[in-house]
């Protein structure tokens, strides 16, 4: 949802959850309580034929002048469809409330979390709760009246894979001053540790300059010293699991101030696959990881459950992020109540939640661990809290004494949140963008899983939603063979790139193709905001794009010595390029592949990772990037969409930057 003046914009997913195609799908009406309908101007709105699991986005705009804050209103959408020429009708009923007014502020609360008992370990291996489509759907971003702008004219070109294996013997300047210091992998992770499907991998990691620790969806690995081998470890044997299983999304940070690696693991309710959510936060020193080979005696964990954050039992957690400030560790996640009856569970609070923890308490292994968290008040049963717009957004890296995150207020503004370390109150304000962008509506730019080679992607409109202006072709990052959509997933508009550089904050997210702006492939939208201005203003709105292939899943960080913005992302599509991991520095208009993929996965993933590098000899001018690609196993047969046991996952740790930029 979004709001511009008194225009309340609501985008609703329309999904065919049947087993056969529905023909001539039409929306015949929409109401929101007694609010006046502003658009569509006429009905029906034709969605056309929808295959099983197909999805389209219908948007209705209402006059908000008669609506009140902290109130939910019944939204009703009616329509018709045909199966074998037999007509049927449907009605969708939701509860919707106005987003909080901007600017605004929210309160925070405190809780304590007991340490997890690891006595009795090592534990028996447990299959992870990881599976395809694990993420909860993100609310579609509605389309505000379109504002044209001047896009970045210079495209971003891809350079060949920088280092095939191992560590380069010395710093070697390449590609306009960018140095690939090292590019290391650790082989096929499916043959080590705990196999669990293989795609997506979604690696996250960090390094203290010598030891590197990296997680992926169902496991982790560490490198005891730079240039040495990686050792894959199984979190299900390290940590106890009487109630929760290790599920999927994980994040890793290294905190120089306290000399600890921090490992965040998403958990699922035991043997349920979904249900009450939890996170495990664990810390370990490099010395203890090395001494205990990464096993249980190295780690000091705590388990965060929904009830500890004043949420009803059954609240799901999803899509976390983690950032390190001056004196605090920050974590964010999505709250959702999918069981037993969807998001209208009485008492459910839906939205993004942020927590902060004193670094000194982590260092002291406090038991219980004091935690402060944002309170997403609002009316239960509807998305009315302040953080609903910030669904799936990541926290700013290298954030100093204030952390930021942002969400989409339609496609013409960002709602920017901030939380100073000196305050127990967080605030938000809307920041208009100089130009609109096209969002990645789930109903557009899709090639369904398992489609035969040559399948034509679904058309979407120039506004990104069905039922607006003339349709234009919208490629979703497919590769041929086969026409397999690897890029677009349920969180495809998520602001997964975020970092701070001095007084400026940068946000980045996926955007759908925009032929009017000469962006025929999916690309990355970046915005730099002056955080200290009153009101906050956009300093720059730019893009990472290329007409021949797609860019997506941007992760941002800021180097320590020149405050340059680095990025780690995925590149592929355009009919020939398999999805690869790539890195670069903003302003060079070049990316550097770090992998050499030879197969397309059904879902590449939702994020890759970038961190500051702490190697003393690199003087703070370098970054640690973590990404992956899929390659064929030697035993694989013909084809490009293969069973997981015929696919290798090439997870990479890449150190890159500008050699000599800050040498002492």
N, C-alpha and C positions, 0 to 999 in steps of 0.2 A: 504494500500500500504506500501511498504518498499523498502529500497535500501541497498545493500551490495556491496561495491566497485562500479562497473559499471553495476551490475545486478539490474534492476528495476523490482520489483515484484508487480503484481497487482492481487488481488483476487476479483472475480466478483460473486455476488449472481445470480443464475439462478432459477427463481421461476415459478411454474405453477400457473398462476393467473386465470385459467379457472375453469370450474365446473365439468370436467371429468378428469380421469387419462390420462396422455400422456405416450405412450409406446415408448421404444427404443429411448430415448432422447440422442442425440449425439452433441458434439461440433465439427464442421468441419473446423474451421479456426479462427484466431485472428490476428489483425494487430494494430499497434500503429504508426500512421504516417508512416515515412520512417525508423523507428527503426528496427533493426534486431531482429528476434524472437529467443530466447535462449531455451525456453521450452514452451509447450511440444515438444518433438522431432518429434513426428508423430501424425497424425490425422487419423480417428476421436478419440475423447475422449468420451467414453461411460458413460453416466450418468444413463442409465437404465430407469425404469418406475418411473414416478413422479405423485403422487396423487395430487388432488387440494390443493393448498396452500403449497405443498411440496417445499423444497428449497435445492439446492446443490451449492457447491462452486467450481467454475472453476478458476484455476490460470494460468496465462501466465507471463513469464519472458522475458524482452526485454533488449537489449544492450543500455545502457543510454549514451554511449560515444558521440553520435551525438545530444543529446537532450540538450536544454537550460533551465536555470532557468526562472521563471516568464513567462512561456509560456504554453498554454494548447494544447494538441494534441488529435486528434480524435482516440478513441479506438473503434474498431469494432469487435464484436464477432458474428460468424454465426453458425447456427446449424439446425438440423432437428429433427422431432418427428413424431409419428403416433397416430392416433385416429381411432379405428375400422379398423386398417390395411391401412388406407388412409394416405399417406405421406404429411407432411407439412414442411415448413421451417420458420426460424425466424432469425432476425438480431437485435442485441443490439448495440446501439450507445451511447457512453459516451464521456465526455471531461475529460482528465486526465493531470496533470502536475507533474513534479518532486517535491518531498519534498525539502524544503530548505536545503542547505548544512549544515553539522555539523562539528565543533561547529558554533553557530550563535547567533545573538541577535535581539531583536525586540523592537519597540517603544511602548510607552503608551501615552494615551490622557486623557483629563479631560472633565467632564461634570457635570452638576448639576441636581438634581432631586427634584421637589417640593413635599412638604408633602401632604398626602392624607387628604381630608376633610371628617371627620366623623360626621359632624353636621347632625341632622335629624335621627340618629340611636336611638335605634336598628332598623335593617332593616329586611325586610321580608326574610324568608328562601328561598334560591335558590338551586335547585338540582345542584350538582357539575358536572363538565365536566369530571369526572373520568370514565374511562371505560377500559375494557381489551385491551391489546396491544397498550397502549397509547404511549409507547416510540417509537421514530424514530429508524429505523434500524441502528446499528453501522456498520461501514465499516469492512468487514472481515479482519482478520490478515493473511497476506500471510506467506507461509512457506519458510524460508531460508534453505540452505543446512544443514542437520541435524548434530548436534554436540552432541555426547553421553557424559554423565557425570555420577557422582556417586550420586544417589538419597538418600534422607534421609532414612536410613534403618529401623529406629524405627517407627512403626506406632503410630498413636494417637488414644487412646482408649476412649470410652465414659463411663462416670459414671452415676449412676442413678440420677433422678431429685432431686436436692438438697433440695429445700423447696417447699412444695406443695402450700401453701398460707400464706399470712401475713408476718410478720417480725420475724426473730429468736430473742429470748429473750436476747441473749448476743452473743458476738463474740465466735464462736465455730470453732476451726481449723479442717479442713477436707481435705482429699485428698492431701497428701504431702505438707501440709502447706498452701493450699489455703482455704480461709474462704469465705463462702457465708454469708455475713452479713445480707442481706435481699433479698427476692424474692417476689415482689408484683405485683398483677394484678388488673384490675378494671372491671372485669366481661365482659359480652357480649356487646361490643360497638355497635353492630347492634341494640340493644334495647334501646340505649341511643343516643341522639343527632340526627345525620343525616345519616341514612342508605344509602349505596351507593355501594352495590355489595359484599363487604366483603373480597375480595381476589384479589390482595395482600394488606396487611396492611402497610408494610414498615414504622415502627415506628422510630422516631428520638426524642431524648430528652436530658435533662440536669438537674442538680440539683445544688443548692447553698449550699447543706449540710443539708437543712431543707425542703424548697419547691422544688418540682419536677414539671417540665412542659414537656409534651410529645405530639408530633404530630403524626398523621397517615394520610393516603391518603385523607381522606375527613373530618377530624375533629382534635380535640385536647382535652387534659385533663390536669388538674393540681391537685396537692396534696398540700394543704396549709401548712402542716407540716408533718414531717417524721412520718410514721405509721398511718396517718389519711386516710380518704376516698379520692378517686379520683373523681373529678367533671368534667364531659364531657361537652365541650362547642362547639358551632357551629360557625365557622369563617364566614359563609355567613350572619349571623345576626349581627356580630360584625363590619364588614367592608362593606363599600358601594360597589356596583357592577353595575354601569351604563354601563361600557364597558367590564369588564372582570369578569369571574367566577373563583372561587377557583377550581383548577383542580385535583391535584394529589401530585406529589413529594413535600415534605416539610422537612425542617431541623430546628433544635433548638440548640442553644448554650447558656451557661451562661458565662458571662464575669466578673470575680471577680474585675478586675481593675476599672470598671465603675458601678458594682453592678446591671447589667441589664440582663434580658433574651432577646435573639434575636430570632425572629421567621421569617423564610423565607418560603413563599408560592408560588408555581407555579400557574400561572393563564392562562386561556384560553380565547380567544376572545368570547364575550358574545353570548351565544346560537349558537355558530358555531362548537364547538367540536375541531376545529383546526383553524389555521390561525395565525395572528400576536400574538407573545408571550409577556409575561410580568411576572414580579415577584413583590410580595409585601414583603417589609422588614419592620418589626415592632419591637419596643422595649418596654419593660415594666419592672418596678421594682417589686421585690417580694411583697413589701408592697402594691403597687397599684393593683397587681393581686388579692391579698387577699382582699383589701378594696372594689374593684369593681367586685368581683366574676369573674374575668377574662374577663369582658365585655369591651365595646368600650372605656370607659373612662380610662382604664388602659393602653391603647396602643397608641403609636405614630408611624404612618406608612408612608411609601413612596412607590410609584409604579414605577418600572423600566420598561420602554418600549423600543422597538427596536430602534426607532428613536433617543432616548437619547444616544445611543451608536453608532451613525453614521452608522446604518444599514438600509437597505431599509424596507419600510412598508411591512409587510407580513413575515418578518423573524420570525421563530419559535424558542422559547427557550425550553430546555428540560434537564432533568437529572442533577439538581444542586448539589453542595456540598458547605460546609461552614466551615471555620477554623478561629481560633483566634490567632493572633500574639502578639507581645509585645505591639505595639501601633496601630495596624490596625485589622479590620475585613476583611476577604477574602471570596469571593464568586466566584464560577465557574459554567458555564453552557455550553451546546452545542448550537450552532447556526445552523439553517437549514432552507431551503426555500422549503417547500413541496407543496405550493400552488402558482400559479395555475398549474404549469407544471413541478413539480419536482425540483431537485437541480440545473437545468440549468436556473433558473430565472435570467435575466440580472441584474447585480449588486449584486447578492447574495454572501455573504461571509460565507463560510461553515467551521466549526471547533469549537474548544474549546476556550472560552473567560474567562478571570479572571479579577475580579474587586477588588479594595481595598478601604476601607473607614476608616478614622481616628476614633478611639474609642472616642476621645474627642468630635467629631462632633455628634456622636450618643448620647453621654451623654447630650450634649447641645440641642438636638432635633433640629438640624440646619435645617432651611428652607429658601432657598433650601439646599439640602444635597450635599456637594462636593464629587465627586467620580472620581477615576482614574482607567483606564481599559486598558488591552492589546489590541493593534491594530493588528488584524490578516490580514495584507495586502495581497497581492497575487492577482491572476487574478480571477475576478468574473466568475462564471459559472463552475469552476473546483476547486477541493480540492488541492490548491497549497500553502496555507498559512502554517505558522510554526506549528500551533496547530492542523492540521488535524490528526496527529498521536495520539494526546492526547484525542481523542473522548471519552466522558463518564468517564474521569479519575477524581478521587477525590483529594482534596488538603490535604497536610500533616497536621495532628493534632499536637497540642502542639509544634508549629513550631517556636516559638521565633521570632528572628529578620529577618528571611528569610523564605519564603514559597516555597514549591516544589510541582511539579506534574509530571507525566510521562505518556508516551504512548508506544505502541509496534512498534518498527521498525522491522517488521517481527517477527518471534518467536525466534530470536537469540540475540536481543539487546533491550534495553530500550532507548528511547529518553527522557532525564531528563531535565525538565525546572526548573528554579529558578528565584525568584524575591526578592532581598534584600529590606528591608524597607528603607535603605539609598539611594536607587537608583530609578530612573524613567524608567530604562531599564531592561528588562528581557532577560535571556539567555537560551540556550539549548545546549546539547551535547549528543552524542550517547555513551552509556555504554554497551560494549559487555558482554553477559552472559557466564558463564563457560560452560553451557549446554543448549541445546534447550528444548522446551516443546511442547506439542501438544495443539493446540488451540481448542476452542469450536466452531468450524464451525457450522453455523446454519443448514447445510445440514447433520450433523452427530448427533448421539446420541439423536434422537428425537422419541417420541411417540406422534402422533397428538392428539389434544384435542378431547375428546369424544370417544377415541378408546375403543373397548370392552376389558374386562379383558383377559389377556394372549397375547395381541398384542406384537409382537417381535419388539424391536427397530431397526431402520435402521442401516445398517452397515456403518462404515466410515473407511477410510484408516488409516494406522499407522501414516501418516503425518497429519491427521486431515482433509484432503480434498479428494474429489472424484477424481479418475483418476491418482493415484500415484503408491503406492506399494500395495502388497496384502492386502485385507480387513481384519480387525479384528473386533470382536464384541465390541461395545461401548455403555455401559449403561449410561443413562442420569439421574440417580438418581431416577428411577422409583420405585414405591411401588406396591406390589401385595397383595390383590386386591386394585385397578385395576392397570394395567400397565399404569400409568399416569405420564407423565414427569412434574415434579414440579420445576426443577432446571434451565434448560436452557431457556433463553429468549434472546431478541434482543441485550442486552448489555452484553452478557455472558463472553466476554473477558475484560470487563472494569476493570481498576485498582481502585477498590473501597476501598481497604485497603491502608492507607498511614499515616505515623507518623514519627516524628523526635525524636531521642534519642541522645542527645549530638551532636557530629559531624556526626552521622550516620542517614541516612534516610532509611526507610523501605517501601516497596511496596508489595502488595499482590493482587492476582486475581485468578479467577477460571481457572482450566486447565482440559482438557479432559482426559479420561482414557488412560493409557500408560502401556500396559501389559509387554512391554520390560523392564520397570522400576519397575515392580511389583506393579503397581497402576491400578488395574482393575476397580476401581470406580472413578468418578470425584473427584478432590482433589484441594487443595489450594497451589499455588506456592508463595513463599516468597523470597524476595531479600533484603539484607542489603547492602547499598552503602556508602562508605566513601565520604561524600559530600565535604570535604575540600581538598581531594587529587587532584592533577593536573597531568594527567586527573583523573576524578572520576573513582573509581574502585569498583568492587563487592567484598565485604568482605565475604558474605555468600549467598548461594542459597539453600534453604531448602523447605520442603513440610509438609503440614498437610494432612495426608491420612490414610485410613483404607481400607483393602481389602473387608470388608463386607458391607460398606455403603459409601455414598458420603458426602463430605464436600464442602461448597460453601459460597459465599457472605461474604467474610471476611471484618470486620471493625477493624481497629487497633487504639490503643492509647498508650501513654507512661505515667507511673505513675510519680508523682511529686518528690518522694524522692529517689528511687533507679534506675529510668530510665528503668525499666523493660517494655517489650512489652506485653500488654494484647490484647486479641482478642474476638470479638463477631461475631458469624457466624451461619450458618444453617447446620443441620445434618439430613440425612435421606436416604431412598432408599435401595438398596440391596435386594429388594423383600419383606421386612417386616417392615421397619422402616418408619413411617410417618414423614414428615418434622418437625423438632423441632428446637427451638433456643437453642444455647449452648454457653458457655463462657470458657475461659482458659487463661493461661499465657504461652508464648512461652518458650520452653525448658523443660516443664513438660511432654509433650507428652500425655496429658490428656485433655479431655473436660468434662464439667459438664452441663448436660441438665437442662434447667430451665422451660421447658414446658412438657406436656404429651399429644401429639397430638393423635387424633383418626380418622382423615379424611385427605385425600390428596386434595389440591386445584389444579386447573388447572395451576396456575402460582403463585408460592410462593412469588415472588417479586424480587427486584433487590438489596436491601440493608437492613441491620440492622445497629445498631449504637453503638459506644463506646465513652465515654468521661472520662476525669479525674474526680475523686470524690473530693469534697471540704469539706466533713465533718471533722471538726477540730479534733475530737477524733480519727480519722483514720489516721492522720498524713501523708496524701498524698500517702499512699501505696495502695489505692483502686481505683476501676473503677466503673462508672455507665454504665450499658449495657441495651439496649432496643431491644427487639425482640418479636416474636409472634409465635403462632401455631394455627391450626384450630381444633376445637372439635365439636362433634355432639351436636346439641340442643336436649334437652330432648324429644321434640316432633318429632324428626327425625325418618324416617323409615329406612328400610334396605338399604345397599349400602354405598359406600365410596366417591362418587362424588355426592354432594347434592346441591339443590338450596340454595342460600344465606340465605333464611329465615329459613333454617334448620341447619345453621352452626354458631357456636360461634367463635369469634376471641379473643383469649386469649393473650392480649398484656401485656408484663411483663417489669418491671423495676427491675434490678438485681444489687445489690452492692456486689462486690467481690474483693478479693485481698489477700495479705499476712499479717495476723495479727502479730503485733509486729515488723514488718520489719523496721519501722522507728519511733517507739515510743520514745518520749522525756523523 
